[in-house]
């Protein structure tokens, strides 16, 4: 299994309908598998873009 190499966590909040009903929601980070020095690591897409 790939090791997580990022500190990003899901954003949490409320989804609001037109009637202003609140339901919990999460926005998860875009984690991708990447091999670094032969080891499989999970890194966010933004961090990969920044490193390149």
BAFI-3210 file (N, C-alpha, C; in Angstrom, 3 decimals, decimal comma, padded with zeros to 6 digits):
// residues 52
n [1|2|3|4|5|6|7|8|9|10|11|12|13|14|15|16|17|18|19|20|21|22|23|24|25|26|27|28|29|30|31|32|33|34|35|36|37|38|39|40|41|42|43|44|45|46|47|48|49|50|51|52]
n.u [000,832|000,405|002,268|001,152|002,111|001,456|000,078|-002,460|-005,949|-009,446|-011,778|-014,423|-017,897|-021,085|-023,579|-025,808|-029,183|-031,688|-033,729|-032,342|-031,636|-029,377|-026,851|-024,268|-021,045|-018,097|-015,042|-012,694|-009,088|-007,206|-005,686|-002,978|-001,259|002,236|005,496|008,361|011,727|011,561|009,590|006,131|004,003|001,448|000,425|-000,767|-002,326|-001,821|000,557|002,294|002,309|003,468|006,040|007,116]
n.v [-001,182|002,276|004,896|007,749|010,925|013,501|016,356|017,114|017,307|016,341|018,952|020,167|020,897|022,504|021,537|023,519|023,678|025,036|025,721|026,304|024,139|022,277|019,954|017,753|017,766|016,716|017,789|016,141|015,808|015,711|013,010|011,218|008,305|007,992|007,109|007,436|007,361|004,579|003,845|003,622|006,331|008,411|011,419|014,770|016,185|018,871|019,296|017,651|019,020|021,411|020,588|019,809]
n.w [000,000|-000,679|000,850|002,619|001,738|002,117|003,836|003,574|004,288|004,260|003,427|005,383|005,645|005,151|002,826|001,053|000,313|-001,958|-000,285|001,943|003,571|005,540|004,928|005,836|004,250|002,427|000,974|-000,665|-000,859|-003,945|-004,289|-005,631|-006,841|-006,822|-007,855|-006,002|-005,758|-006,089|-004,290|-003,618|-003,301|-001,947|-003,153|-003,324|-006,237|-006,698|-005,262|-006,720|-009,139|-008,346|-007,650|-010,062]
ca.u [000,000|001,176|002,342|000,632|003,218|000,921|-000,606|-003,795|-007,091|-010,686|-012,490|-015,778|-018,811|-022,478|-024,189|-027,045|-030,168|-032,385|-034,540|-031,365|-031,422|-027,953|-026,399|-022,806|-020,349|-016,640|-014,279|-011,474|-007,968|-006,967|-004,480|-002,553|-000,108|003,439|006,681|009,497|012,853|011,124|008,530|004,841|003,609|000,236|000,699|-001,843|-002,015|-001,262|001,945|003,062|002,446|004,381|007,375|007,605]
ca.v [000,000|003,507|005,722|009,095|011,863|014,853|016,705|017,599|016,590|016,793|020,134|019,820|022,027|022,200|021,787|024,266|023,575|026,295|026,000|026,524|022,962|021,996|018,574|017,709|017,324|016,746|017,920|015,386|016,215|014,908|012,218|010,367|007,444|008,393|006,401|008,300|006,512|003,189|003,618|004,163|007,375|009,140|012,851|015,522|016,618|020,223|019,189|017,111|020,090|022,389|020,008|019,624]
ca.w [000,000|-000,795|002,038|002,407|001,915|002,137|005,086|003,232|004,853|003,637|003,904|005,777|005,712|004,881|001,529|001,272|-000,757|-002,230|000,904|003,007|004,404|005,652|005,045|005,923|003,048|002,469|-000,268|-000,417|-001,705|-005,142|-004,039|-006,739|-006,544|-007,549|-007,383|-005,689|-005,350|-006,086|-003,314|-004,008|-002,360|-002,322|-003,098|-003,966|-007,596|-006,621|-004,828|-007,837|-010,111|-007,781|-007,651|-011,433]
c.u [000,875|001,130|001,859|001,743|002,735|000,213|-002,021|-004,873|-008,361|-011,216|-013,897|-016,617|-020,225|-022,799|-025,489|-027,955|-030,807|-033,240|-033,665|-031,277|-029,934|-027,718|-024,880|-022,196|-018,847|-016,095|-012,933|-010,349|-007,755|-005,646|-004,222|-001,376|001,056|004,612|007,819|010,582|012,428|010,032|007,254|004,340|002,331|000,472|-000,451|-001,373|-001,381|000,206|002,830|003,324|003,469|005,829|007,965|008,112]
c.v [001,243|004,309|007,130|010,096|013,305|015,109|017,189|016,693|017,094|018,077|019,692|021,076|021,563|022,465|022,500|024,111|024,946|026,715|026,200|025,364|022,642|020,498|018,587|017,199|017,428|016,979|017,270|015,860|015,230|014,158|011,257|009,511|007,864|007,610|007,397|007,410|005,055|002,865|004,300|005,103|008,037|010,630|013,565|016,021|018,002|020,185|018,607|018,197|021,123|021,900|019,912|020,902]
c.w [000,000|000,499|001,700|002,720|001,960|003,462|004,824|003,818|004,169|004,267|004,269|005,849|005,458|003,422|001,807|000,065|-000,971|-001,033|002,148|004,007|004,391|005,765|005,015|004,620|003,271|001,073|-000,003|-001,333|-002,848|-004,978|-005,189|-006,276|-007,433|-006,978|-007,212|-005,100|-005,198|-005,083|-003,782|-002,916|-002,864|-002,073|-003,786|-005,336|-007,589|-006,208|-005,923|-008,874|-009,648|-007,859|-009,052|-012,057]
res [x|x|x|x|x|x|x|x|x|x|x|x|x|x|x|x|x|x|x|x|x|x|x|x|x|x|x|x|x|x|x|x|x|x|x|x|x|x|x|x|x|x|x|x|x|x|x|x|x|x|x|x]
***
